Amino acid sequence: MSQAVQVAAQLLRQYGDDAEVIATLRAAEVAAQGDAEALAHWDDVIACLSGSGAPEGPAN
């Protein structure tokens, strides 16, 4: 399981339906700092949360 999928799953557990919004906010923060590597990570997390590779199961 990739790190992005693990982070996406954790965000789903913690924030439920708001997980994608939280990931987007974090992506904006690192983008504002100019951290391209971290932005790529958060873009991968957002892709997982948006349905292209999102982990299955309850969002407890």
KETORKE-133818 format. One record per residue (C-alpha): residue number from 1; residue in three letters; z, x negated, y. Coordinates in Angstrom, 1 decimal. Each point is the difference from the previous one (the first is absolute). Example, Ala and Ser with C-alpha at 12.3 -4.5 7.8 and 13.67 -1.06 7.14 Angstrom:
<recs>
   tiro   vonu        Z        X        Y
      1    Ala      7.8    -12.3     -4.5
      2    Ser     -0.7     -1.4      3.4
</recs>
This chain:
<recs>
   tiro   vonu        Z        X        Y
      1    Met      0.0      0.0      0.0
      2    Ser     -1.0     -1.5      3.3
      3    Gln      2.4     -0.5      2.9
      4    Ala     -1.8      2.6      2.1
      5    Val      0.4      2.6     -2.7
      6    Gln      3.7     -0.9     -0.4
      7    Val      0.6      0.3      3.7
      8    Ala     -1.9      3.3      0.1
      9    Ala      2.1      1.4     -2.8
     10    Gln      3.2     -1.1      1.8
     11    Leu     -1.1      1.7      3.2
     12    Leu     -0.8      3.2     -1.9
     13    Arg      3.5      0.0     -1.5
     14    Gln      1.6     -0.7      3.3
     15    Tyr     -2.1      2.1      2.4
     16    Gly     -1.9      2.5     -2.2
     17    Asp     -2.9      1.6      1.9
     18    Asp      0.6     -2.3      3.0
     19    Ala     -0.6     -3.2     -1.9
     20    Glu     -3.6     -0.4      1.3
     21    Val      1.2      0.5      3.6
     22    Ile      2.7     -2.7     -0.5
     23    Ala     -2.5     -2.4     -1.5
     24    Thr     -2.4      0.6      2.9
     25    Leu      2.8     -0.7      2.5
     26    Arg      0.9     -3.2     -1.7
     27    Ala     -3.7     -1.0      0.0
     28    Ala     -0.2      0.6      3.7
     29    Glu      3.1     -2.1      0.6
     30    Val     -1.5     -3.0     -1.9
     31    Ala     -3.4      0.5      1.6
     32    Ala      1.7     -0.1      3.5
     33    Gln      1.5     -3.4     -1.1
     34    Gly     -3.4     -1.3     -1.0
     35    Asp      1.1     -0.5     -3.7
     36    Ala     -3.3      0.5     -1.8
     37    Glu      1.4     -0.7     -3.5
     38    Ala      2.8      2.6      0.4
     39    Leu     -2.5      2.5      1.4
     40    Ala     -2.1     -0.5     -3.1
     41    His      3.0      0.7     -2.2
     42    Trp      0.9      3.2      1.9
     43    Asp     -3.7      1.1     -0.1
     44    Asp      0.2     -0.3     -3.8
     45    Val      3.3      2.0      0.0
     46    Ile     -1.6      2.7      2.1
     47    Ala     -3.0      0.1     -2.4
     48    Cys      2.3      0.6     -2.9
     49    Leu      1.8      2.8      1.9
     50    Ser     -3.2      1.7      1.1
     51    Gly     -1.0      0.7     -3.6
     52    Ser     -2.1     -3.0     -0.9
     53    Gly      2.4     -1.5     -2.5
     54    Ala      3.2      1.8      0.9
     55    Pro      2.7     -0.1     -2.7
     56    Glu      0.5      3.2     -2.0
     57    Gly      3.3      1.7     -0.4
     58    Pro      2.7      1.7      1.9
     59    Ala      0.9     -1.3      3.5
     60    Asn      3.7      0.4     -0.5
</recs>
